[in-house]
Amino acid sequence: TPLIMITGFTSENKDRRPGFFEALVSWAAYVAEAKLARVVFVADSSFGEASILGHLKDRPERLSVFQVQDVPEASVRRILQQQCGEISEEQLRAIGGRYMDISAMLGHMRHGVAASEAVRWLLETAEVTVRRLLLTGQPNARWTRPQLWRAICLLESSGQKVPYDVVLWNVFRGDESALRSMKESNLIAVNPRKSDTSWALRYDVEAGSPLYAEVFRRLVQNEGLKAVLDLEVAKEDVAREQKTIDAYEAELVRLEEILDARRDWWFSSRSLDGQLERRVAQLVDLIMEQHKKLEKYHKARRKAMETLTKHSDAFQEDVRRVKQSVLA
């Protein structure tokens, strides 16, 4: 049976010619099901499976997926030691086992760059990319900048691997399309969770690559940048919860007005009044819950503001000292 391999498609170029990728997937499905040939798509896991399944009318039985995993750490160490001698554990952890990162590092070294310098260049390039996305966003992406920062903080605080449902709710508020969009940006990866005790299929979310995992760790440790982004996230949280509480309070006012008016009616229904009063009690409880959430988010906002104020005051003090030394 002939084997046909199709490669070169990325999340950026697959829609460059409208309809072409869809037609190619449909043709490949026909050829494979007619047993005329076996067709293999070599594609980035961030978009390949979802895009192909979409064009196959979401029929997973028509698609077999084989995902190439990162190279084991022992193999990476052996490869890099053959090329550059000894390599530190910190450098090894930063590079990880992603083929593209290993290849880029070896490419720098072939041009005479030391291993430590090659790792530094790769980390700085990745950090610039993530910083730009955090501060300006990505065109046509369904995720937002605060969602990216929430994901980075959650992954870093949880040891770089978090259950899928936890990320879906805590970061994206149940918006799976936004999670998949961030996965297509290669910022995060979704991998099956291995379990010897359960047959149920579970997934974990982690950084898009070991290089990104190291960048996430560095960004979270940057106190000033962290405060700026924490403040933006806190403001978004406050606005969301305030909108909810405003709706509850508006409904509560309307019900109170209705109850006040009905008290003057001699023919009012006690059962209906009881239902309205129960709804009023429920709204009061909901408003109290929202106040607790608001206080938590305001606390985060105040903490971020204190950090930024401290940094600003320290900078102003440094400027004052420099001016005094110049005048002296």
Secondary structure, DSSP 8 states (H G I E B T S, - for coil): --EEEEE---TTTTTSSTTHHHHHHHHHHHHHHTTS-EEEEE--TTTHHHHHHHHTTS-GGG----------HHHHHHHHHHHHS---HHHHHHHTT-HHHHHHHHHHHHTT--HHHHHHHHHHHHHHHHHHHHHH--TT-SS-HHHHHHHHHHHHHTTTEEEHHHHHHHTTTT-HHHHHHHHHTTSEEEEE---SS--S--EEEEESSHHHHHHHHHHHH-HHHHHHHHHHHHHHHHHHHHHHHHHHHHHHHHHHHHHHHHTT-TT--HHHHHHHHHHHHHHHHHHHHHHHHHHHHHHHHHHHHHHHHHHHHHHHHHHHHHHHHHH-
